[in-house]
Amino acid sequence: MVEGQLEIESKLLEVLTPEYLESLIKFLKIIKRLDELGILDSLNNLLNNEVIEDLAKNLLTTNTIKLFNEYDKVLSIIAKLTEPSIRMVLRRPLTS
C-alpha cells in the first residue's frame, strides 16, 4: 500500500514541474468547462456498458462489416457519382 502511494506521489512530482504546469492548468480548465456544460456527464452515459452493447449490436452487423470490406469500391462509386457529367445524367429524371 505504502509503496504504491509513494509511486503515485513520485509520478505526480514528475508532472508538477514548471514545464508541465501550464499545460496541466489548461487541461484542468478544459475539463472543468466540459463538466459545467454537462458534456462529461453525457460522455459518461455514452460509456455505459448497455449503450456500448447496443451500439456494437447495431453497428457490427453483417452488412456493415461487408461495407467496411468493400470500402474502396464504395469510395470509387461515390467519386464516380459526384462527377459533373454523371450528376447531370442522374438529375434529369429526378427534375422532370
HUJO-V314719 format. One record per residue. N is the residue number from 1. BURIAL is # if it has 9 or more other C-alpha atoms within 8 Angstrom, else .. Layout:
n->(N & N)
burial->(BURIAL & BURIAL)
This chain:
n->(1 & 2 & 3 & 4 & 5 & 6 & 7 & 8 & 9 & 10 & 11 & 12 & 13 & 14 & 15 & 16 & 17 & 18 & 19 & 20 & 21 & 22 & 23 & 24 & 25 & 26 & 27 & 28 & 29 & 30 & 31 & 32 & 33 & 34 & 35 & 36 & 37 & 38 & 39 & 40 & 41 & 42 & 43 & 44 & 45 & 46 & 47 & 48 & 49 & 50 & 51 & 52 & 53 & 54 & 55 & 56 & 57 & 58 & 59 & 60 & 61 & 62 & 63 & 64 & 65 & 66 & 67 & 68 & 69 & 70 & 71 & 72 & 73 & 74 & 75 & 76 & 77 & 78 & 79 & 80 & 81 & 82 & 83 & 84 & 85 & 86 & 87 & 88 & 89 & 90 & 91 & 92 & 93 & 94 & 95 & 96)
burial->(. & . & . & . & . & . & . & . & . & . & . & . & . & . & . & . & . & . & . & # & # & . & . & . & . & . & . & . & . & . & . & . & . & # & # & . & . & . & # & # & . & . & . & . & . & . & . & . & . & . & # & # & . & . & . & . & . & . & . & . & . & . & . & # & # & . & # & . & . & . & . & . & . & # & . & . & . & . & . & . & . & . & . & . & . & # & # & . & . & . & . & . & . & . & . & .)
